[in-house]
Amino acid sequence: MMLIPAMDLAGGRCVRLRRGRFDEATEYAVEPDALLARYRDLGATWVHVVDLDGARLGGGAQRERLTTLARATELRLQVGGGVRDAASVASLRAAGVGRIVVGTMALTDPGATRSALRREGPERVALALDVALDAGGTPRVRTHGWTEESARSLWQVLEEYLDDGLRHVLCTDVDRDGMLAGPNVELYREAVQRFPGVAWQASGGVRGAADLAALADTGVAAAISGRALLEDGFTPEELEPWLRSA
């Protein structure tokens, strides 16, 4: 399993949300390029970057900034937020990002999503399926920057794309995100059991090295961490085994 550091951008600044709520954002006193350099020096090869303005409002609100970052770093960037049409996919491809993350579009425009998967290839596109558990424990997908709840389950949405070359799926438990309360290990264990051919990326709740070990035991391919890294939840020695190329 690989650890992928996360960097969320709002208004060009590095922030983290709590449970995906835009009114509960913490801003960090570090510039995006400096944070990328920090993660590079720790040994990261990938960084997950989210345009929160794009996720909330639609469109590439910070696309110019993301293009500059992608071209200025040797890190491979996995970028999402506001990718809701073919033009957005093309724009990020032209910017040189390593992997384009599609979220809301997977529910609102399946045709465009399938086309992107087939055109870009399985290593260049990831689906971001953000979920909240309903009363029965079923993970229901949320869209539009986590502000709208779908009636469809994570499993139902995923089934639609397996024949289109889907490989990478980033799954965030919204209620755990930014809370440092521990990841939903049971969710990711079930995800791997149901879809063992998918390279799952687990996101939400990571506090430290013990959580990474627990996630690795589920069989996920990667874990995403933002707040714990920003707030020194790991020592460099604890990070070293997890920061390697996929």
N, C-alpha and C positions, 0 to 999 in steps of 0.2 A: 504494500500500500504506500502511496505517495501523499505527502502533505502539500497542498496547494495554498499558499497564503492568499488572502482576499484583501482587495482594496476597493472600497465603495466611495464614489465621488458624488458630491452634491455642490453645485456652484463652484466647481473646480477645487474644492477642499476635501480632505480625507475625513470621512465620518463613519459612524456605525449606528444602525438603528436598533431599537429594542422591539422584538416581535414584529418587525417590518413596519412599525409605526413611524411616519414621517415627522410627527410632532414629538417623538422621543428620540432625537438624534444627538449623539455625542460627537463633537468636532475635536480632531486631534491636531496638535501643533506640529505637523510635519507636512512638507510639500510632497505631492505625488511622486515626483522624480526621485526625491531623497528616500522615500519609502521603498520604491522599487530597488534602489541601490542597496538599501539595508537588507532586503530579502535576497538579493543576488549574493551579497557577501555572506549571508548565512548558508548559502548553498542551494537556494531554490532555482529551479529551471523554468517553472511555470508560475504565473500569478493570475488569479481570477479577478477581473476588474468589472465593476458594475457602474453603469451610468444611472444613478438613482433618479436624476431629473428626467431622463428618457423613459425610465420604467414608470414613473408617476404620470408624466404628461404625454408620453408617446413621442416618437421621433428621436433623432440623434442630437439631443440638447447639448451634449458635450463632445460631439464627434470630432471637432477640430483638435480639442485637447487630447483625446484618445489617440488620434492619428500621430500627433507629436510624440506622445509617450511611446507608442509602438515602434516608431522609427528611431527613437533615441536610446533604446535599451536592447541588450542582447537576450534578455529574457523573452520567453514565449508568453504572449498574453492571450488569455481566454476571456473574451469580452462580451457582455450582454447588457441589457437595459434599453428598452425602446426599439428592439429589433422586431418590427411587426409587418414588414413587407419585403419583397424581393430587392427593392432599392437599398434598404438598410443592410441587407446581407452583402450586396455588391459593394457598398461603401466601406464596410469593415474589411472585406477581402482586399480592396484597393489600398486600405490603410496598412495592410501587412500584418494583421493580427493572426495569431496562430490557430485560434479556434473561435468560431462565432456561436454565441449562446442564444438560442431561440426559446422564448417562454410563452407569452400570451398568444403569439402567432400559431403555436401548435394547436390551440383550441379554436381560434377565430378564423384561421385560414389554413386548413389542412393541406390544400392543394399546393400552396406556396411553400409550406414546410416540406412536403415530400419532394418538391422540385429542388429545394435547397440541399436536402440530404443527398439526392442523386447527383446533382451538379457538382457540389463541393467535395463530396466523398465523406466516408464515415469518420475520418479523423479530424475533419475541419469544421464539423457542426455538432453541437451538443444541445440536447433538449434540457431546459430548466423547468422542472415540474415542482412547484412550491405547494406544499400541502398543509392542511390543518385536519386533525383527527375529529371525526364527528362523534356523536354520543355512543355509537356502536364500535368505535375504534377504527373505522375505515378512513384512509387518507383521501380527503377531497381536495382537488386541485384548486388553487387560487390564481387569479390573473390580474393584469393591470397594476403591477407593482404591489401585489398581495391585497389590493383593496376590494376585489370582487371574488366571491366564492362561486365555484362551479358545482353543479350537482354530480359531476363525473368523478370517478375515483382515479387515483394514480394508475391502477392496473388497467382500467378501461382505456385511458388515453395512450398508454404505452403500447398496448396491443395494436393500435392503428398503424404504428410506424416500424414494426419489426421487419416487414418485407421491403422496406425502403433503405436498408443499410444502416439503420440506427445502431450506434455503438455506445456513445457517451451520454449518460443521463445524470444531471445534477439534481439531486432531490434535497430540498430544504424543508425541515419541519419548522414552520413559521413561529410556532409558540416557543420553540427553543432558541431561535435565532437572536444573537446578541445578549443572551441572558446568562451565559456562563453557568448553566444549570445541568450540564451534561447532555450528550447527544441521545437521540432516540434509537438506541441500539437495536431494540426489537423491530422497529420499522425497517431498518436497513438489512437486518438478518432475513426478514420475510421477503424483502425486495430481491435479494440475491438468490434466495431459494426459488422464487417464482420465475425470475428471469436471469439465470446464471450466465447467459451469453452477453449481458449488458455490462459495460464498465461503469459501475455506479460511483458517483461522487457524493459523499455524505456531507451535509452542511447543517449547522445549527447546534449550538450548545457546547462546543469543544472548550474544555477548561485547561487541559494540560496533557502530559505524556500518557497518563493512565487512560484517558479517553481515546487517544490515538490507538493504543494497544487494544482496547475493547472494540473499536471500529475495525481494526485490521482483522480481528478474529471473526467478524461477520462475513468477510470475503469481499468487501468493497474495494474498488481500485484506488480510490483517493478520498481524502478528507479535506474539507475546506475550513480554514480558520482565519478569522479576522480580529475580533476583539482580544482574544487571549494572546495573540502575537503582539498586538499594539500595546497591551498592558503587561507585557513581560511575564506571561503565564508559563513560559518555558525557559530553561537554560539552553545555551548553544549545544551542550552535550546531549540534552534530551531531544533536540531537534534533528541532530545529525543523521540518525538512522532513517528518518522519514523524508528528508529532502533529497530526492534523487529523481532522475528522469523516468517518465512513464515508459 
